[in-house]
Amino acid sequence: QVQLVESGGGLVQAGGSLRLSCIASGSIFSINSMGWYRQAPGKQRDVVATMTTGGLTNYADSVKGRFTISRDNAKNTAYLQMNSLEPEDTALYYCAAEITTVRATGLFIRNDYWGRGTQVTVSS
């Protein structure tokens, strides 16, 4: 069983910073991409930033230049450094990862996994 657990959310004033962490644990063979998504009340869940194992990154236009995604592959951990936060960044932030596990039969299975989210609230 694989779990993703996010941490680091909280309440911050506009212009402030937060660093989110996401740790993947369980019977993991390999992790392909890891990423951060967010969902504000009444809105759809959108991608914030993603990163492949090789280091290729992709950012939503709204966070470019303010947010930075990073990974520690040895620790199965992803981070999201968020600077110059704006009230519009208020949302529930989710970590997601494409993970390969190995069954007892030797079968390799690749699935997408999601964490439960961590709340980020930016006050004006």
All heavy atoms as an XYZ file, in Angstrom:
935
protein
N       0.840     -1.188      0.000
C       0.000      0.000      0.000
C       0.876      1.239      0.000
O       1.888      1.301      0.681
C      -0.904      0.000      1.228
C      -1.937      1.108      1.217
C      -2.895      0.995      2.378
O      -2.822      0.057      3.172
N      -3.795      1.932      2.496
N       0.478      2.233     -0.782
C       1.242      3.471     -0.906
C       0.456      4.618     -0.286
O      -0.761      4.710     -0.440
C       1.525      3.774     -2.392
C       2.167      5.138     -2.546
C       2.418      2.690     -2.995
N       1.158      5.467      0.411
C       0.544      6.664      0.991
C       1.353      7.894      0.638
O       2.589      7.841      0.609
C       0.457      6.546      2.509
C      -0.656      5.647      3.016
C      -0.815      5.748      4.520
O       0.157      5.855      5.245
N      -2.053      5.700      4.987
N       0.661      8.989      0.400
C       1.278     10.305      0.247
C       0.748     11.185      1.371
O      -0.470     11.272      1.569
C       0.921     10.930     -1.094
C       1.344     10.198     -2.368
C       0.942     10.989     -3.592
C       2.834      9.931     -2.373
N       1.653     11.829      2.083
C       1.256     12.688      3.193
C       1.863     14.067      2.999
O       3.095     14.207      2.914
C       1.700     12.101      4.538
C       1.311     13.047      5.673
C       1.089     10.721      4.760
N       0.978     15.066      2.936
C       1.435     16.452      2.786
C       1.544     17.119      4.153
O       0.835     16.760      5.092
C       0.457     17.262      1.931
C       0.159     16.691      0.568
C      -1.133     15.919      0.525
O      -1.551     15.395      1.572
O      -1.734     15.826     -0.574
N       2.394     18.129      4.217
C       2.512     18.948      5.418
C       3.027     20.322      5.024
O       3.506     20.509      3.901
C       3.452     18.303      6.438
O       4.750     18.184      5.907
N       2.920     21.269      5.952
C       3.494     22.590      5.723
C       2.489     23.684      5.417
O       2.875     24.851      5.304
N       1.228     23.334      5.271
C       0.235     24.362      5.008
C      -0.012     25.222      6.233
O       0.475     24.939      7.330
N      -0.769     26.297      6.032
C      -1.079     27.171      7.149
C      -1.640     28.489      6.684
O      -2.014     28.658      5.519
N      -1.701     29.422      7.622
C      -2.210     30.767      7.359
C      -1.027     31.726      7.270
O      -0.156     31.734      8.159
C      -3.147     31.191      8.489
C      -3.653     32.627      8.466
C      -4.502     32.875      7.227
C      -4.442     32.928      9.737
N      -0.989     32.512      6.219
C       0.112     33.450      6.008
C      -0.443     34.727      5.401
O      -1.465     34.696      4.699
C       1.189     32.818      5.103
C       0.642     32.546      3.716
C       2.445     33.677      5.048
N       0.212     35.828      5.664
C      -0.198     37.091      5.068
C       0.288     37.192      3.628
O       1.288     36.559      3.248
C       0.354     38.260      5.878
C      -0.325     38.446      7.228
C       0.130     39.715      7.916
O       1.240     40.195      7.707
N      -0.726     40.263      8.766
N      -0.393     37.990      2.852
C       0.019     38.220      1.474
C       1.466     38.704      1.436
O       1.875     39.541      2.263
C      -0.901     39.236      0.812
N       2.226     38.157      0.501
C       3.637     38.472      0.406
C       4.531     37.521      1.162
O       5.762     37.537      0.994
N       3.934     36.674      1.978
C       4.701     35.722      2.770
C       5.053     34.463      2.009
O       4.785     34.336      0.803
N       5.651     33.517      2.719
C       6.137     32.276      2.113
C       5.713     31.070      2.933
O       5.516     31.171      4.156
C       7.670     32.289      2.016
O       8.126     33.342      1.207
N       5.571     29.958      2.262
C       5.348     28.667      2.890
C       6.088     27.609      2.099
O       6.322     27.769      0.890
C       3.856     28.306      2.920
C       2.951     28.991      3.937
C       1.498     28.607      3.687
C       3.357     28.642      5.357
N       6.446     26.533      2.775
C       7.080     25.400      2.103
C       6.275     24.149      2.403
O       6.165     23.754      3.573
C       8.514     25.222      2.568
C       9.293     24.183      1.766
C      10.602     23.860      2.420
N      11.499     23.119      1.539
C      12.392     22.229      1.968
N      12.503     21.975      3.253
N      13.182     21.611      1.106
N       5.741     23.553      1.367
C       4.987     22.315      1.512
C       5.899     21.120      1.286
O       6.823     21.186      0.473
C       3.831     22.266      0.516
C       2.856     23.442      0.529
C       1.719     23.180     -0.464
C       2.313     23.706      1.909
N       5.603     20.047      2.000
C       6.348     18.795      1.828
C       5.371     17.665      1.559
O       4.244     17.670      2.052
C       7.160     18.469      3.084
O       8.117     19.459      3.350
N       5.827     16.689      0.807
C       5.022     15.505      0.500
C       5.935     14.292      0.572
O       6.918     14.220     -0.161
C       4.407     15.628     -0.883
S       3.634     14.113     -1.500
N       5.596     13.365      1.447
C       6.386     12.146      1.602
C       5.568     10.955      1.123
O       4.435     10.753      1.566
C       6.803     11.944      3.070
C       7.644     13.114      3.553
C       7.581     10.642      3.210
C       8.002     13.033      5.018
N       6.168     10.184      0.236
C       5.543      8.956     -0.249
C       6.138      7.769      0.495
O       7.358      7.686      0.667
C       5.772      8.794     -1.743
N       5.278      6.863      0.928
C       5.757      5.698      1.669
C       4.955      4.466      1.251
O       3.884      4.577      0.666
C       5.622      5.924      3.171
O       4.257      6.101      3.528
N       5.522      3.310      1.571
C       4.846      2.061      1.246
C       5.716      1.198      0.358
O       6.928      1.384      0.259
N       5.078      0.268     -0.312
C       5.788     -0.681     -1.160
C       6.063     -0.063     -2.533
O       5.459     -0.436     -3.538
C       4.959     -1.964     -1.301
O       4.703     -2.533     -0.028
N       7.014      0.849     -2.552
C       7.322      1.618     -3.754
C       8.506      1.002     -4.478
O       9.570      0.827     -3.876
C       7.618      3.083     -3.401
C       6.376      3.735     -2.777
C       8.070      3.858     -4.635
C       6.637      5.105     -2.195
N       8.328      0.719     -5.752
C       9.451      0.290     -6.575
C      10.150      1.508     -7.171
O      11.372      1.616     -7.121
C       8.984     -0.651     -7.676
C      10.076     -1.054     -8.631
C      11.000     -2.020     -8.266
C      10.195     -0.469     -9.888
C      12.025     -2.392     -9.120
C      11.200     -0.835    -10.756
C      12.120     -1.806    -10.366
N       9.353      2.401     -7.737
C       9.917      3.626     -8.305
C       8.840      4.699     -8.374
O       7.647      4.391     -8.411
C      10.508      3.384     -9.693
O       9.492      3.047    -10.605
N       9.293      5.939     -8.364
C       8.386      7.075     -8.516
C       8.740      7.800     -9.801
O       9.908      8.149    -10.012
C       8.480      8.035     -7.321
C       8.096      7.313     -6.030
C       7.570      9.238     -7.543
C       8.203      8.187     -4.799
N       7.782      8.002    -10.630
C       8.012      8.717    -11.873
C       7.836     10.205    -11.612
O       8.678     10.845    -11.046
C       7.107      8.172    -12.963
C       7.302      6.664    -13.127
O       8.436      6.189    -13.241
N       6.234      5.914    -13.097
N       6.735     10.759    -11.955
C       6.531     12.182    -11.705
C       5.893     12.402    -10.336
O       5.182     11.543     -9.818
C       5.651     12.799    -12.782
O       4.357     12.223    -12.748
N       6.176     13.549     -9.760
C       5.497     14.015     -8.547
C       5.047     15.435     -8.807
O       5.694     16.173     -9.554
C       6.422     13.986     -7.333
C       6.848     12.592     -6.919
S       7.763     12.571     -5.351
C       6.420     12.721     -4.161
N       3.955     15.800     -8.203
C       3.448     17.131     -8.480
C       2.533     17.659     -7.403
O       2.146     16.940     -6.470
N       2.224     18.919     -7.539
C       1.334     19.613     -6.622
C       0.135     20.157     -7.401
O       0.294     20.710     -8.495
C       2.056     20.755     -5.922
C       3.108     20.280     -4.973
C       4.428     20.106     -5.231
C       2.902     19.905     -3.607
N       5.076     19.641     -4.104
C       4.156     19.516     -3.091
C       1.791     19.872     -2.766
C       4.331     19.089     -1.779
C       1.963     19.454     -1.459
C       3.216     19.061     -0.977
N      -1.027     20.014     -6.807
C      -2.274     20.496     -7.384
C      -3.007     21.280     -6.296
O      -2.724     21.108     -5.115
C      -3.137     19.319     -7.865
C      -2.492     18.531     -8.983
C      -1.436     17.670     -8.722
C      -2.923     18.660    -10.297
C      -0.820     16.953     -9.735
C      -2.317     17.942    -11.322
C      -1.263     17.103    -11.022
O      -0.658     16.403    -12.029
N      -3.946     22.108     -6.704
C      -4.706     22.846     -5.708
C      -6.153     23.002     -6.144
O      -6.455     23.022     -7.335
C      -4.089     24.222     -5.435
C      -4.139     25.201     -6.599
C      -3.356     26.454     -6.241
N      -3.401     27.446     -7.318
C      -2.694     28.576     -7.300
N      -1.900     28.862     -6.280
N      -2.805     29.426     -8.309
N      -6.996     23.118     -5.129
C      -8.422     23.280     -5.390
C      -8.989     24.303     -4.418
O      -8.955     24.094     -3.202
C      -9.162     21.951     -5.244
C     -10.618     22.010     -5.646
C     -11.242     20.627     -5.772
O     -10.720     19.648     -5.248
N     -12.348     20.544     -6.487
N      -9.477     25.392     -4.967
C     -10.130     26.420     -4.171
C     -11.621     26.093     -4.073
O     -12.158     25.383     -4.928
C      -9.929     27.792     -4.801
N     -12.296     26.604     -3.051
C     -13.735     26.317     -2.900
C     -14.521     26.698     -4.145
O     -14.376     27.799     -4.674
C     -14.125     27.176     -1.702
C     -12.877     27.325     -0.921
C     -11.770     27.396     -1.942
N     -15.334     25.766     -4.626
C     -16.169     26.028     -5.792
C     -15.452     25.968     -7.120
O     -16.046     26.261     -8.158
N     -14.187     25.584     -7.104
C     -13.413     25.536     -8.351
C     -12.870     24.137     -8.582
O     -12.829     23.304     -7.672
C     -12.272     26.554     -8.309
C     -12.738     27.996     -8.256
C     -11.576     28.954     -8.377
C     -12.035     30.399     -8.392
N     -10.895     31.355     -8.537
N     -12.422     23.872     -9.793
C     -11.860     22.572    -10.109
C     -10.426     22.474     -9.595
O      -9.800     23.481     -9.292
C     -11.876     22.335    -11.620
C     -10.967     23.261    -12.408
C     -11.022     22.992    -13.903
O     -11.940     22.362    -14.397
N     -10.022     23.461    -14.615
N      -9.953     21.250     -9.504
C      -8.571     21.036     -9.090
C      -7.649     21.309    -10.278
O      -7.855     20.783    -11.369
C      -8.393     19.601     -8.604
C      -7.051     19.316     -7.978
C      -6.975     17.892     -7.445
N      -7.995     17.625     -6.442
C      -8.070     16.491     -5.759
N      -7.190     15.516     -5.970
N      -9.020     16.302     -4.875
N      -6.641     22.130    -10.056
C      -5.722     22.521    -11.118
C      -4.288     22.149    -10.760
O      -3.922     22.115     -9.576
C      -5.789     24.035    -11.369
C      -7.108     24.463    -11.979
O      -7.663     23.696    -12.797
O      -7.578     25.556    -11.639
N      -3.497     21.930    -11.764
C      -2.082     21.657    -11.545
C      -1.366     22.931    -11.127
O      -1.666     24.022    -11.620
C      -1.437     21.053    -12.809
C      -1.511     22.014    -13.966
C      -0.015     20.621    -12.538
N      -0.443     22.786    -10.194
C       0.395     23.907     -9.760
C       1.800     23.723    -10.321
O       2.347     24.616    -10.957
C       0.444     23.995     -8.229
C       1.401     25.101     -7.790
C      -0.949     24.217     -7.647
N       2.379     22.562    -10.060
C       3.729     22.285    -10.533
C       3.964     20.786    -10.530
O       3.452     20.077     -9.659
C       4.766     22.973     -9.644
N       4.738     20.315    -11.506
C       5.100     18.903    -11.567
C       6.591     18.773    -11.854
O       7.220     19.698    -12.394
C       4.308     18.155    -12.648
O       4.602     18.725    -13.920
C       2.816     18.208    -12.389
N       7.121     17.615    -11.496
C       8.552     17.381    -11.696
C       8.774     15.906    -11.957
O       8.293     15.054    -11.199
C       9.350     17.828    -10.473
C      10.837     17.810    -10.670
S      11.647     18.550     -9.214
C      13.322     18.748     -9.845
N       9.524     15.583    -13.005
C       9.852     14.194    -13.287
C      11.061     13.779    -12.453
O      11.746     14.616    -11.847
C      10.191     14.010    -14.768
O      11.401     14.729    -15.052
C       9.075     14.527    -15.658
N      11.329     12.480    -12.442
C      12.490     11.991    -11.715
C      13.768     12.589    -12.280
O      14.723     12.839    -11.550
C      12.551     10.458    -11.791
O      11.337      9.925    -11.245
C      13.726      9.905    -11.010
N      13.765     12.867    -13.560
C      14.941     13.436    -14.195
C      15.092     14.925    -13.991
O      16.114     15.506    -14.384
N      14.101     15.553    -13.356
C      14.237     16.966    -13.033
C      13.495     17.927    -13.950
O      13.600     19.148    -13.765
N      12.745     17.417    -14.905
C      11.982     18.317    -15.761
C      10.786     18.858    -14.990
O      10.065     18.103    -14.341
C      11.500     17.566    -17.002
C      12.590     17.087    -17.957
C      11.983     16.286    -19.097
C      13.395     18.256    -18.496
N      10.575     20.168    -15.083
C       9.515     20.805    -14.321
C       8.486     21.469    -15.232
O       8.773     21.831    -16.373
C      10.070     21.860    -13.366
O      10.787     22.842    -14.130
C      11.006     21.236    -12.341
N       7.306     21.609    -14.678
C       6.231     22.309    -15.377
C       5.448     23.086    -14.333
O       5.147     22.563    -13.256
C       5.314     21.317    -16.077
C       4.194     22.014    -16.825
O       4.447     22.844    -17.693
N       2.958     21.698    -16.494
N       5.141     24.354    -14.634
C       4.445     25.222    -13.692
C       3.203     25.842    -14.335
O       3.193     26.150    -15.523
C       5.351     26.360    -13.216
C       6.519     25.947    -12.383
C       7.762     25.686    -12.953
C       6.392     25.831    -11.005
C       8.843     25.303    -12.186
C       7.473     25.454    -10.216
C       8.689     25.198    -10.807
O       9.756     24.822    -10.033
N       2.197     26.043    -13.514
C       1.067     26.840    -13.957
C       1.536     28.277    -14.165
O       2.405     28.768    -13.428
C      -0.045     26.798    -12.911
N       0.985     28.948    -15.156
C       1.408     30.315    -15.447
C       1.248     31.226    -14.232
O       2.059     32.133    -14.008
C       0.591     30.877    -16.615
C       0.971     30.247    -17.944
O       2.062     29.653    -18.035
O       0.159     30.338    -18.885
N       0.231     30.980    -13.434
C      -0.072     31.861    -12.305
C       0.960     31.792    -11.188
O       0.989     32.676    -10.317
C      -1.448     31.530    -11.742
O      -1.497     30.196    -11.294
N       1.799     30.756    -11.189
C       2.776     30.615    -10.094
C       4.220     30.719    -10.569
O       5.140     30.702     -9.749
C       2.580     29.284     -9.331
C       1.136     29.148     -8.869
C       3.018     28.088    -10.161
N       4.426     30.847    -11.878
C       5.788     30.933    -12.402
C       6.515     32.132    -11.795
O       5.985     33.232    -11.722
C       5.759     31.045    -13.925
C       5.430     29.741    -14.629
C       5.425     29.918    -16.142
C       5.092     28.613    -16.839
N       5.014     28.769    -18.316
N       7.737     31.892    -11.356
C       8.529     32.945    -10.752
C       8.292     33.108     -9.264
O       9.057     33.820     -8.594
N       7.252     32.472     -8.734
C       6.960     32.576     -7.298
C       7.086     31.233     -6.583
O       7.500     31.191     -5.422
C       5.540     33.107     -7.097
C       5.289     34.481     -7.691
C       3.922     35.028     -7.281
N       2.824     34.180     -7.748
C       1.913     33.643     -6.942
N       1.972     33.831     -5.642
N       0.932     32.905     -7.455
N       6.728     30.160     -7.255
C       6.757     28.822     -6.653
C       7.889     28.009     -7.274
O       8.194     28.150     -8.466
C       5.440     28.092     -6.890
C       4.248     28.639     -6.167
C       4.293     29.850     -5.487
C       3.056     27.941     -6.158
C       3.197     30.357     -4.822
C       1.938     28.417     -5.506
C       2.016     29.635     -4.838
N       8.474     27.135     -6.471
C       9.515     26.237     -6.952
C       9.265     24.835     -6.425
O       9.140     24.642     -5.203
C      10.904     26.702     -6.504
O      11.139     28.036     -6.972
C      11.985     25.778     -7.061
N       9.207     23.877     -7.338
C       9.063     22.484     -6.947
C      10.437     21.835     -6.924
O      11.300     22.151     -7.746
C       8.112     21.725     -7.899
C       7.847     20.311     -7.377
C       8.659     21.694     -9.315
C       6.757     19.572     -8.159
N      10.642     20.958     -5.963
C      11.896     20.212     -5.897
C      11.609     18.819     -5.363
O      10.530     18.569     -4.811
C      12.921     20.933     -5.009
O      12.433     21.074     -3.692
N      12.571     17.932     -5.532
C      12.410     16.556     -5.065
C      13.684     16.054     -4.434
O      14.780     16.454     -4.831
C      12.015     15.635     -6.232
C      10.615     15.797     -6.723
C      10.359     14.929     -7.935
N      10.549     13.499     -7.658
C      10.259     12.546     -8.540
N       9.777     12.873     -9.729
N      10.460     11.267     -8.246
N      13.507     15.170     -3.476
C      14.611     14.390     -2.933
C      14.254     12.948     -3.256
O      13.484     12.311     -2.539
C      14.752     14.611     -1.424
C      15.959     13.903     -0.855
O      16.398     12.880     -1.440
O      16.466     14.348      0.186
N      14.799     12.454     -4.357
C      14.406     11.125     -4.820
C      14.786     10.026     -3.823
O      14.091      9.022     -3.705
C      15.036     10.837     -6.180
C      14.482     11.740     -7.265
O      13.314     12.132     -7.238
N      15.317     12.081     -8.234
N      15.878     10.222     -3.124
C      16.316      9.217     -2.150
C      15.339      9.095     -0.986
O      15.240      8.044     -0.351
C      17.702      9.560     -1.632
N      14.621     10.176     -0.721
C      13.670     10.190      0.395
C      12.220     10.109     -0.071
O      11.303     10.235      0.741
C      13.865     11.463      1.234
C      15.219     11.562      1.910
C      15.311     12.830      2.748
C      16.662     12.913      3.453
N      16.786     14.156      4.256
N      12.005      9.916     -1.372
C      10.646      9.862     -1.923
C       9.823     11.076     -1.490
O       8.651     10.961     -1.100
C       9.929      8.576     -1.494
C      10.532      7.341     -2.129
O      11.200      7.416     -3.162
N      10.318      6.193     -1.515
N      10.441     12.224     -1.551
C       9.825     13.447     -1.046
C       9.827     14.537     -2.112
O      10.789     14.667     -2.869
C      10.574     13.949      0.196
O      10.552     12.929      1.200
C       9.928     15.208      0.756
N       8.733     15.289     -2.137
C       8.633     16.459     -3.001
C       8.347     17.666     -2.134
O       7.709     17.561     -1.072
C       7.530     16.278     -4.036
N       8.801     18.817     -2.607
C       8.604     20.068     -1.888
C       8.007     21.103     -2.835
O       8.199     21.034     -4.042
C       9.928     20.594     -1.346
C      10.683     19.619     -0.482
C      11.689     18.827     -1.029
C      10.392     19.484      0.867
C      12.384     17.919     -0.252
C      11.089     18.584      1.662
C      12.074     17.809      1.098
O      12.750     16.906      1.876
N       7.321     22.057     -2.245
C       6.842     23.202     -3.005
C       7.144     24.447     -2.187
O       6.515     24.684     -1.151
C       5.350     23.105     -3.298
C       4.803     24.216     -4.201
C       5.371     24.068     -5.618
C       3.280     24.183     -4.241
N       8.130     25.207     -2.639
C       8.458     26.471     -1.998
C       7.587     27.549     -2.629
O       7.649     27.768     -3.836
C       9.935     26.803     -2.187
C      10.349     28.134     -1.594
C      10.260     28.154     -0.080
O      10.657     27.209      0.584
N       9.713     29.235      0.465
N       6.809     28.212     -1.798
C       5.866     29.212     -2.289
C       6.240     30.569     -1.709
O       6.206     30.761     -0.495
C       4.436     28.831     -1.895
C       4.014     27.446     -2.342
S       2.279     27.077     -2.007
C       2.297     27.084     -0.220
N       6.629     31.488     -2.579
C       7.000     32.843     -2.172
C       6.018     33.846     -2.748
O       5.267     33.545     -3.670
C       8.417     33.156     -2.658
C       9.460     32.236     -2.065
O       9.331     31.768     -0.930
N      10.497     31.964     -2.836
N       6.045     35.037     -2.207
C       5.169     36.120     -2.689
C       3.727     35.643     -2.802
O       3.059     35.866     -3.825
C       5.668     36.633     -4.037
O       6.998     37.100     -3.942
N       3.256     35.014     -1.760
C       1.915     34.452     -1.790
C       0.857     35.534     -1.908
O       1.001     36.638     -1.358
C       1.668     33.601     -0.544
C       2.331     32.215     -0.597
C       2.455     31.612      0.785
C       1.541     31.290     -1.507
N      -0.197     35.185     -2.629
C      -1.304     36.097     -2.883
C      -2.597     35.455     -2.364
O      -2.689     34.242     -2.274
C      -1.423     36.357     -4.390
C      -0.163     36.897     -5.030
C      -0.220     36.857     -6.549
O      -1.181     36.270     -7.099
O       0.712     37.404     -7.189
N      -3.590     36.269     -2.030
C      -4.869     35.692     -1.573
C      -5.439     34.686     -2.571
O      -6.106     33.724     -2.164
C      -5.766     36.922     -1.432
C      -4.822     38.035     -1.097
C      -3.582     37.744     -1.903
N      -5.158     34.904     -3.855
C      -5.655     33.980     -4.886
C      -5.001     32.605     -4.804
O      -5.454     31.655     -5.457
C      -5.420     34.569     -6.274
C      -6.251     35.815     -6.600
C      -5.751     37.058     -5.880
O      -4.570     37.087     -5.468
O      -6.552     38.007     -5.711
N      -3.947     32.476     -4.048
C      -3.293     31.176     -3.859
C      -3.983     30.331     -2.781
O      -3.617     29.173     -2.581
C      -1.825     31.365     -3.459
C      -1.013     32.032     -4.555
O      -1.178     31.658     -5.726
O      -0.201     32.923     -4.213
N      -4.949     30.905     -2.103
C      -5.671     30.167     -1.072
C      -6.384     28.969     -1.676
O      -7.153     29.105     -2.628
C      -6.696     31.089     -0.380
O      -6.005     32.126      0.309
C      -7.547     30.298      0.611
N      -6.087     27.793     -1.135
C      -6.668     26.557     -1.667
C      -6.218     25.386     -0.811
O      -5.338     25.510      0.044
C      -6.239     26.333     -3.115
N      -6.809     24.243     -1.095
C      -6.334     22.984     -0.542
C      -5.314     22.424     -1.526
O      -5.634     22.234     -2.696
C      -7.500     22.018     -0.344
C      -7.221     20.718      0.398
C      -6.717     20.989      1.808
C      -8.488     19.863      0.461
N      -4.105     22.214     -1.058
C      -3.022     21.765     -1.920
C      -2.821     20.261     -1.769
O      -2.645     19.764     -0.647
C      -1.729     22.514     -1.576
C      -1.701     23.915     -2.121
C      -2.534     24.901     -1.583
C      -0.871     24.261     -3.182
C      -2.527     26.191     -2.089
C      -0.853     25.544     -3.698
C      -1.689     26.499     -3.150
O      -1.691     27.778     -3.656
N      -2.817     19.583     -2.906
C      -2.661     18.139     -2.930
C      -1.333     17.752     -3.589
O      -0.910     18.374     -4.557
C      -3.776     17.492     -3.747
C      -5.161     17.662     -3.194
C      -5.949     18.737     -3.574
C      -5.690     16.724     -2.310
C      -7.238     18.891     -3.079
C      -6.982     16.864     -1.817
C      -7.748     17.950     -2.204
O      -9.026     18.090     -1.719
N      -0.752     16.698     -3.063
C       0.406     16.078     -3.683
C      -0.075     14.861     -4.468
O      -0.976     14.140     -4.017
C       1.398     15.657     -2.607
S       2.824     14.744     -3.209
N       0.517     14.644     -5.620
C       0.204     13.472     -6.431
C       1.490     12.898     -7.000
O       2.456     13.627     -7.222
C      -0.760     13.848     -7.558
N       1.472     11.599     -7.226
C       2.658     10.947     -7.775
C       2.265      9.750     -8.616
O       1.286      9.054     -8.313
C       3.588     10.516     -6.648
N       3.041      9.528     -9.643
C       2.898      8.325    -10.459
C       3.922      7.323     -9.944
O       5.124      7.564    -10.068
C       3.123      8.639    -11.929
C       2.881      7.459    -12.853
C       3.181      7.803    -14.308
O       4.357      8.040    -14.621
O       2.225      7.845    -15.117
N       3.424      6.241     -9.364
C       4.291      5.309     -8.633
C       4.127      3.901     -9.166
O       3.007      3.452     -9.451
C       3.951      5.348     -7.127
C       4.274      6.735     -6.561
C       4.702      4.269     -6.372
C       3.859      6.927     -5.118
N       5.261      3.223     -9.279
C       5.269      1.821     -9.692
C       5.495      0.946     -8.466
O       6.432      1.189     -7.686
C       6.368      1.553    -10.724
O       6.120      2.355    -11.885
C       6.378      0.087    -11.130
N       4.628     -0.022     -8.282
C       4.772     -1.001     -7.206
C       4.937     -2.388     -7.819
O       4.685     -2.590     -9.009
C       3.551     -0.988     -6.283
O       2.371     -1.263     -7.057
C       3.387      0.359     -5.597
N       5.375     -3.320     -7.000
C       5.588     -4.690     -7.461
C       4.725     -5.630     -6.649
O       4.795     -5.636     -5.415
C       7.059     -5.108     -7.335
C       7.252     -6.493     -7.947
C       7.959     -4.098     -8.015
N       3.890     -6.407     -7.323
C       3.070     -7.392     -6.629
C       3.920     -8.600     -6.243
O       5.021     -8.798     -6.746
C       1.923     -7.841     -7.535
C       0.974     -6.726     -7.938
C       0.051     -6.324     -6.807
N      -0.831     -5.240     -7.144
C      -1.987     -5.384     -7.774
N      -2.397     -6.586     -8.147
N      -2.731     -4.323     -8.027
N       3.372     -9.401     -5.349
C       4.064    -10.615     -4.916
C       4.305    -11.563     -6.085
O       5.243    -12.361     -6.069
C       3.246    -11.311     -3.834
N       3.479    -11.444     -7.109
C       3.618    -12.286     -8.295
C       4.738    -11.810     -9.200
O       5.077    -12.478    -10.179
C       2.313    -12.274     -9.106
O       2.012    -10.922     -9.464
C       1.167    -12.851     -8.300
N       5.286    -10.637     -8.880
C       6.331    -10.060     -9.715
C       5.797     -9.096    -10.759
O       6.571     -8.553    -11.548
N       4.481     -8.876    -10.751
C       3.875     -7.962    -11.716
C       4.113     -6.519    -11.290
O       3.890     -6.170    -10.129
C       2.376     -8.232    -11.806
C       1.589     -7.404    -12.815
C       2.042     -7.729    -14.234
C       0.098     -7.660    -12.653
N       4.565     -5.695    -12.226
C       4.765     -4.274    -11.963
C       3.477     -3.528    -12.291
O       2.903     -3.702    -13.367
C       5.914     -3.720    -12.808
C       7.264     -4.213    -12.384
C       7.741     -5.451    -12.820
C       8.053     -3.452    -11.542
C       8.974     -5.908    -12.422
C       9.305     -3.913    -11.150
C       9.761     -5.142    -11.591
N       3.045     -2.689    -11.366
C       1.813     -1.921    -11.530
C       2.132     -0.435    -11.365
O       2.759     -0.047    -10.383
C       0.743     -2.308    -10.491
C       0.441     -3.806    -10.552
C      -0.530     -1.487    -10.708
C      -0.226     -4.256    -11.821
N       1.683      0.375    -12.321
C       1.890      1.827    -12.241
C       0.533      2.481    -12.019
O      -0.406      2.274    -12.774
C       2.520      2.362    -13.516
C       2.767      3.865    -13.482
C       3.347      4.362    -14.785
N       4.681      3.835    -14.997
C       5.436      4.160    -16.054
N       4.955      4.965    -16.983
N       6.634      3.651    -16.186
N       0.460      3.297    -10.959
C      -0.786      3.987    -10.622
C      -0.499      5.419    -10.194
O       0.637      5.764     -9.845
C      -1.501      3.281     -9.467
C      -2.306      2.084     -9.935
O      -2.947      2.112    -10.979
N      -2.263      1.016     -9.166
N      -1.547      6.229    -10.230
C      -1.476      7.576     -9.681
C      -2.001      7.546     -8.250
O      -3.034      6.942     -7.971
C      -2.316      8.548    -10.501
C      -1.756      8.758    -11.896
O      -0.510      8.660    -12.048
O      -2.539      9.019    -12.820
N      -1.282      8.207     -7.374
C      -1.667      8.275     -5.965
C      -1.789      9.740     -5.550
O      -1.055     10.598     -6.050
C      -0.640      7.571     -5.075
C      -0.563      6.085     -5.304
C       0.262      5.563     -6.290
C      -1.328      5.199     -4.544
C       0.329      4.194     -6.524
C      -1.259      3.828     -4.762
C      -0.433      3.339     -5.751
O      -0.374      1.983     -5.977
N      -2.705      9.976     -4.623
C      -2.963     11.332     -4.133
C      -2.907     11.373     -2.615
O      -3.306     10.411     -1.937
C      -4.362     11.801     -4.573
C      -4.479     12.025     -6.038
C      -4.688     11.083     -7.003
C      -4.377     13.279     -6.707
N      -4.729     11.674     -8.238
C      -4.538     13.027     -8.090
C      -4.163     14.588     -6.295
C      -4.495     14.035     -9.046
C      -4.129     15.587     -7.250
C      -4.287     15.322     -8.600
N      -2.439     12.501     -2.093
C      -2.525     12.745     -0.670
C      -3.879     13.338     -0.319
O      -4.721     13.562     -1.192
N      -4.085     13.590      0.967
C      -5.363     14.137      1.425
C      -5.407     15.652      1.383
O      -6.465     16.251      1.557
C      -5.655     13.652      2.842
C      -5.899     12.155      2.919
C      -6.371     11.735      4.289
N      -6.714     10.323      4.349
C      -7.218      9.715      5.404
N      -7.460     10.401      6.503
N      -7.500      8.430      5.358
N      -4.268     16.278      1.184
C      -4.243     17.719      1.043
C      -3.831     18.457      2.299
O      -3.975     17.965      3.416
N      -3.300     19.651      2.085
C      -2.948     20.544      3.183
C      -3.456     21.942      2.814
O      -3.287     22.399      1.682
C      -1.431     20.538      3.443
O      -1.139     21.354      4.580
C      -0.633     21.048      2.247
N      -4.097     22.593      3.772
C      -4.745     23.879      3.492
C      -3.741     25.023      3.531
O      -2.945     25.131      4.474
C      -5.852     24.136      4.512
C      -6.571     25.462      4.334
C      -7.382     25.524      3.046
O      -8.005     24.537      2.637
N      -7.381     26.688      2.399
N      -3.805     25.858      2.516
C      -3.019     27.093      2.467
C      -4.000     28.256      2.394
O      -4.845     28.298      1.498
C      -2.079     27.115      1.254
C      -1.420     28.491      1.123
C      -1.020     26.024      1.386
N      -3.898     29.159      3.354
C      -4.766     30.330      3.388
C      -3.904     31.583      3.425
O      -3.043     31.717      4.302
C      -5.691     30.306      4.610
O      -6.476     29.102      4.591
C      -6.638     31.506      4.599
N      -4.129     32.469      2.462
C      -3.354     33.704      2.365
C      -4.292     34.872      2.628
O      -5.275     35.075      1.909
C      -2.703     33.847      0.987
C      -1.824     35.098      0.960
C      -1.881     32.608      0.647
N      -3.993     35.626      3.670
C      -4.835     36.764      4.024
C      -4.310     38.037      3.366
O      -3.107     38.202      3.171
C      -4.876     36.936      5.538
O      -3.588     37.227      6.036
N      -5.227     38.942      3.052
C      -4.833     40.196      2.383
C      -4.518     41.287      3.393
O      -4.737     41.147      4.583
C      -5.964     40.652      1.467
O      -7.161     40.801      2.192
